[in-house]
Amino acid sequence: MITRISYWLANILATKAERNDKDYIRYGIEISLSVLSKILFFVIISLFFDVLLEMMIVAFTFALFRIFSGGVHLSTYYRCLFTSTILFLVPAILLAKLINLSTIISLVFIYLVLIMGIIIIFLYVPSSASNRPIPIEKHKSFRLKSYTFLFTVHIFHSYLITTNYWNLVFYSSSGILLQTFSLTPLGISFFKFIDRVFDRSLKIKGGKNGEKSI
């Protein structure tokens, strides 16, 4: 659906602007529509479970850290949408509904996330997807940006705790923790396993159903 809409819009824009780079325009539109549709879907799901703030903070922190550190990708948009929704929704519900938070627990949690992040960045950043390799000359830059992001967020978290916003710290740290996990060999194996599960499901139904990878 998104791909078809992107082709349609790209044809219109390329024709009106008298441009020949229709595929380039289409790719930009497709990426933009994919991001917007994900955000809209996350908002709808989080509102249904009454965890809008929690899920949006988890998702935003995860996505921001991912920009600086890289990461594995599932093979299609819809697999990514389904999996990321579950990954963001579960901690949001747990933190909002089931866990009794406190300042001490928040402090312990953010320092554990910080220490794990430092180690994982050193060992595995940047993490390249097989279909989106990161040039070797950019590896040092990715690590530096990842460390900068991690320590900046940690300082911000420390401030939030002193102002009794430790619940926000938990949501944000959960997003960092999810992305940290996705950078590890275990995390990469997990996402590849998810892809295989979808593949098996499609084979059972009689083969591929026309999903489009972006």
Summary of the structure (lengths in Angstrom):
residues: 214
radius of gyration: 19.2
end to end distance: 12.3
largest distance: 61.2
contacts: 629
relative contact order: 0.14
helix: 79%
strand: 2%
